[in-house]
């Protein structure tokens, strides 16, 4: 039951976020601006999303269960790294925040969202 919920959660979140990024140039610009100016806050939000998944769903048996657990751990890791606010990591992230890379990431997000929703509804 928990696995299906988290697959739907991540699936819809990734699909809809990716779709917005593909369709809206102003949203892409805002993401770049926010990522550069609010690194620690975005890290805290990632921790708030990832920690409940780890606490409630730390299951390493079964393919979809492992996917959900990995997503939780990766989200926590991302949040932790952002909250460190390391200048070297910030420079690296800023270099990767071009419009074309965001569009590519958005398409990957849409695809992964569809895969997760498939897992939730199949």
N, C-alpha and C positions, 0 to 999 in steps of 0.2 A: 504493500500500500504506500509506504513512504517513498519507495523508489519511483513509483509512477507519478506521485505528486512532484517530486524534484525534477524528474524528466520533463514534465509539462511546464514547470516553473522556468527551468533553464531554456527549454525549447521555445516557449513563447517569448521570453525575455530576449533571447539571442535573435530570433526571427524578426521581431518587431523593431528592435534597436537597429539591426542591420538594414532593414527596409527603410527606416527613417534616414539612415546615413546615406543610402543610395539615392533616395528621392530628394533630399533637401541639402543644398549647398550651404545654406545658412546654419543648419544644424551641425554640419561638419566643421564649419568655422568656429562655432560656439564650443564644440568639443575640444578643438585645439586650444582655444583661449582658456577654457576651464581647466584642462589638463595641465597647462603651464602655470596657472595662477593659484590653483587650489589642490596641490599635490597631497598634502596631509589629510585634508577633508575627504578626498576621493579614496585615500587609503583606509580611513576609518569606515567609510561606507562599504568598501570591499570586505573589511573584517566583519561588519554587521551582517553581511549576506553570507559569508563563508563559514563563520563560526557555528551558527545554528545547524548548518548542514553537517559539519564534522561531529557535533555533539549528538545530533539525532540520527545520523546516517553514516556511521563509520563502518561500512560493510565491504569486505574484500572478497566476497564469493559471488559469482555470477557476473556476466558481462555488463549488464546495465547498472547493476549495483556498483561495480567498480568505476564505471564512467561517472556516476553521480558523486561517489566519494572523491575521485580525482578532481572533479570540478570544484568541490568544496575546498580541498586542500590547495589547489592552484589559486583559488580566489583569496584564501587566507594568506598565502605566500605573496601574492600581488599586493594585498593591503599592507602587509608587514613591510615590504620593500618600499612602497610609496611613503609609508609613515616614517621610515628612516630619513627620508628627504636627503638622500646622498646626492651631492652635486654632480658626480660622475654619472650616476644613473639618470638624473634629470636631463643632463645634456644628451645622453644616448636616446632617451625617450623623445626629447624635442626634435632630434634629427629624424626620427622615424615618423613624425607627425605631419607628413605631407598629405595633400588632398588625395593624390592618387593612391597612396598606401592605405589611407582610411577607406577609400572605396573598395580596394581589394579586401581589406579586413572585414568590411561590411558584407561582401559577398560570401566570404568564408563563414561569417556569423550566421547568415541566412541559411547556408547549407547545413551547418552544424545544428542549428535550431530545427530544421526539417528532420534531420536524422534523429534527434532526441524526441521530437513529437511522434515520429514513426515508432520509436521504441516504446513510448508511453501508450500509444493507441493500438499497437499490434498484439 
